[in-house]
Amino acid sequence: MITNKKEKLTSQKKLILDYLRSVKTHPSAKEIFKTIRKKLPRISLSTVYRILNNLKEKNQIFEIPIETSRFDGDLSPHAHFICQKCRKIFDIFEKLPSLRIKKIKIGFVKNYQIYFYGLCQKCQK
């Protein structure tokens, strides 16, 4: 028999999710750990990684897969610009050309992420 076990939103998970939704900086797991630890001193880095993986699997956050993964709690449609010099990540909310791909030969597209790479204005100077 299969049971639908509703997952509990723990205080740790809620704090991490609320933090990610409140910032625009796309923090790494270690940065999240340092911030969350101020409020929950007993939390471990491995717990933060476990929670981030769980939130990602449940499509509650995005992972930006660069050398050190970064995380985004803003699920609204947007792309990311990644500076190749300072590694800062910027949200791009401008309207992008529409990709009306729903069904392709290899499967059904549920979601996609777009990344732009270059030099930010500060690094261009």
N, C-alpha and C positions, 0 to 999 in steps of 0.2 A: 504494500500500500504506500502510495506517495502522498506525503503531507505537504501542504503549503505552509512552510514555516516562515512567518514574517520576521525579518531581521530587525533586531532592536537597534535604535539609534542611541548609541552610548554617548556619555558626556564627552569622551575623548573624540569620537567621530564627529559629533556636532560642533565641537570647538574648532577642529581642523577644517571642516566644511564651511563654517561661518567665516573663519579667517580667510580661506581662499576666495570666498565670494566678496570679501571686503577690500581686497588688495588688487592692484593693477600691475604688480611687479613680476608675476610669474616666478614665484620662489621655488627653490630646490627643496628636496626632502630635508636636508640638513638645516636650511634656513627656516623651514616650517617647524622643525624640531626645536630650534633655539627659541623661537617665538612662543610656541605652545608650552614649552617647559617653564616659562615664567609663570604661567597660570596653573600648570599641572606638573610640579617638580618631579613626580615619580614616573612620568611617562618615559618610555625608552625609545631610542631611535628605531629599533626594529618594529615597535608598535606603530610608529608613524608610517613606516614603509608599508606595513600590513594594511593599515587603514587607507592609505593612498591607493594601493592596489585594489582594494575592495571598492572604493569610491569610483575608480576608473572603470572597473568591470561593470559597475551598476550605471555607468554613463552619467555620473553626477559631477564629474570633473574631466578635464582634458589633460593628457600628458603631452608635453612638447618634447619629442625625443631628440635632444642634442647630446653633446658629450656627457653633460650632467643633466638628467631629465629635469624639466621644469613643469609646474602644474598651474592650471588655469581653472578657476571656479566659475568663470563667465561662459555659460553655454549658449549665449546668443550667437547668431550666425556672424562670424568674423574670421579674418585671416590673421596671420602673424608675420611681422617683419623681424628678422634676426640679423643684428649687426655682426658682421664677420670679424670685426676688430675687438669691440668691447663686449660682445656676446649679449648685450641688452636686447630684450624682446619687447616689441611694440605691437599693440592691437591695431588692426586696420578694419575700420567699420565702413569705409567707403563702399559703394555698390560696385561689385566686381561683375565681370561678364557672367551671365547665367549659365550654369551647367545643368541642363535639364536631363541628366542621366539618371534614370531610375532602374532600368533593366538593361543589362549588357550580357554578352554571350557567356560570361563566366559566373554571373549571379546577379542578385538584386542589391543595389547600392542603398544603404540605410543612412550613411553619414560620410562626410569627407572633411579633411583639413587641408588648408593651403598655406604654404610657407614661402615667403620671399626672403632672399638673402642679398645683402649688400652692405653699404656703410651708412650709418646714421649720420644726421647732419653734424653732430658734435665731432665724430671721427673723421669726417670729410675735411675739417678745417686743419 
